[in-house]
């Protein structure tokens, strides 16, 4: 039972991170800065910068 709960917790964390990444990408399209997006999504600045690099052609 504990293993199943741990798996569900990991799934929840992964889903939350995926949602934060989607939100960050939307905030980039609105012109927000990396610092503001990191604050709004609670993502590390390094991760937000990586998402920003993905967005640029």
C-alpha positions as CSV (number, residue, x, y, z in Angstrom):
1,X,0.0,0.0,0.0
2,X,2.8,2.4,0.8
3,X,4.4,1.9,-2.6
4,X,1.1,2.7,-4.3
5,X,0.8,5.9,-2.3
6,X,4.3,6.9,-3.1
7,X,3.6,6.3,-6.8
8,X,0.5,8.5,-6.6
9,X,2.5,11.2,-4.8
10,X,5.1,11.1,-7.6
11,X,2.4,11.3,-10.2
12,X,0.9,14.3,-8.5
13,X,4.2,16.1,-8.3
14,X,4.9,15.4,-12.0
15,X,1.5,16.7,-12.9
16,X,2.0,19.8,-10.9
17,X,5.3,20.5,-12.5
18,X,3.8,20.0,-16.0
19,X,1.1,22.5,-15.2
20,X,3.7,25.0,-13.9
21,X,5.6,24.6,-17.2
22,X,2.5,25.2,-19.2
23,X,1.7,28.3,-17.1
24,X,5.2,29.6,-17.5
25,X,5.0,29.3,-21.3
26,X,1.7,31.2,-21.3
27,X,3.2,33.9,-19.1
28,X,6.1,34.2,-21.6
29,X,3.6,34.9,-24.3
30,X,2.2,37.7,-22.2
31,X,5.7,39.3,-21.9
32,X,6.5,38.6,-18.3
33,X,10.1,38.5,-17.2
34,X,11.9,35.3,-16.1
35,X,12.0,36.5,-12.5
36,X,8.2,37.3,-12.5
37,X,7.4,33.9,-14.0
38,X,9.6,32.1,-11.5
39,X,7.7,33.9,-8.7
40,X,4.3,33.2,-10.2
41,X,5.0,29.5,-10.8
42,X,7.4,28.7,-7.9
43,X,9.8,27.2,-10.5
44,X,13.5,27.7,-10.2
45,X,14.9,30.5,-12.4
46,X,17.1,28.0,-14.1
47,X,14.1,26.0,-15.2
48,X,12.2,29.0,-16.3
49,X,15.3,30.1,-18.4
50,X,15.3,26.6,-20.0
51,X,11.7,26.9,-20.9
52,X,12.4,30.3,-22.3
53,X,15.1,28.9,-24.5
54,X,12.7,26.3,-25.8
55,X,10.2,29.0,-26.8
56,X,12.7,30.9,-28.9
57,X,13.1,29.9,-32.6
